[in-house]
Amino acid sequence: MKSKYAVVFVHGILGFDRIRLPGFSIEYFRGLSYALQDAPLPLFFPRLPAVGTVMERAGLLSGYINTIASENLCLIGHSMGGLDARYYASKVDTGHRVKQIITVGTPHHGSPLADLIVSGKGPFPVIARHILKSGIHDLTVEACNRFNASVTDRPDIMYLSYAGARPVAEMPPWYRGWTRMINKEANGNDSQVAVTSARWGKLAGVVRADHLELAGWSLALPDRETCRPFDHIAFYRQIVKDIVEKTY
């Protein structure tokens, strides 16, 4: 039976839907499809070009969404995936099927880390530019300012956002330099995106998590005192529950 409403999870840069390996598989949204298999509405996890531009990724998202029978959609985007969702809804969704966009750790106003990668010198920026290719250029502060000027919100869509933040001391060692750098411009960030940049529409919450923890990946040892790893399963379960309560 066709569901009236569906949720589409949109991954970030360098992302994927699922990588299948002998005997097991790895999901970008770690373990989410299994943990939420009892959800009362269908969940979808498309694979977009890992290092493509927002326009390229939104084009592939459109093709995927065209295969979904549900009349109404909620798009949940992590990191760059939130920009893809906004672009799709504003420029591509002529049928106005999207009713809600929820972004998680999305650099709506750009990231100083992206600026460093695009214009910085030294081994790290050079290697990162080679890996991230054209996609990283869409995440700079200047690029996101242009994006926000041209990709307008639709009045019929509810826009909600979540941000992650941890103090420097709670970050894995390789994140701490990035966290300090972003804190110079905006207090509070997830090592890659400032809380102020992650805000779009209504800020629904700031959670104790770094950027990868928001998708279920923790690169530091578990620690009860710092609530690591972040319980991403409970986080997304609550989001889906809220969607169900508001739409059914």
C-alpha positions, 0 to 999 in steps of 0.5 A: 500500500502506498504511504502518504508520507515518506522520509528521505535521508540525504548524506553529506560530502564523501557520503554513500548509502551503503557499502556492502562488504563480505559478511556485513555492510557499512551505512553512512547513517550508521545502523539507522535503516535497521534500527528504524525498520519499525517506523510507521512510514517508509525511509529512504537512503539515496546515494548521491555523487560523493564529491559532486556539487550541490546542483549535481547532487540535487539532480541525482536526488531528483531522479531517486525521489521520482521512484518514490510513490509517496505523495509527501516528503520530508528530507533530512540532510546531514552536512552538505545533504541539507543544502542538496535538500534545500536546492531540490525543494527550491529549484527542482520540486515542481510538484511541491511534494516536499513538505518539511526539510530538517537539516543536521550539521549543515553549513548553511552559511559556509564553513571556515574549514572549507575556506581553508581547504579551498584557499589554504597552502600546505599538505592538508589543504592540497590533499583535501582539495584533491579528495573533495574535488568540486564539492568542497567549493560549494561549502565555503562562506562565499559560496553559501552566501551566493547559494542563500541569495539564489535558493529561496525558501518555499513558504509551504515548507517547514524548515527545521535545523539541528546543530552539534557542538562539543568543547575542544577538550571533548574532540578527537585530537585531530579535530581540535585545531579545526574546532579552535579555528571555527570558535574564533569566528563563532562560539560553538561548533561540531569541528566543521560547522558552527552552530550559527552556520547550522541554523536554518529556519527554526533551530530545533536543538543543539546536541552534544556531538561532533560532525561525524557523530551526527551521522553515527560515527565516533572517532574517540573512545567512549566516555560517559561523562562527555556522553560519547558516543552521541546516541544518534539512533535515539536522536533520529528516532525522535525526529521520525516520531515527531514527523509522524505525530505532526503529519498523521 
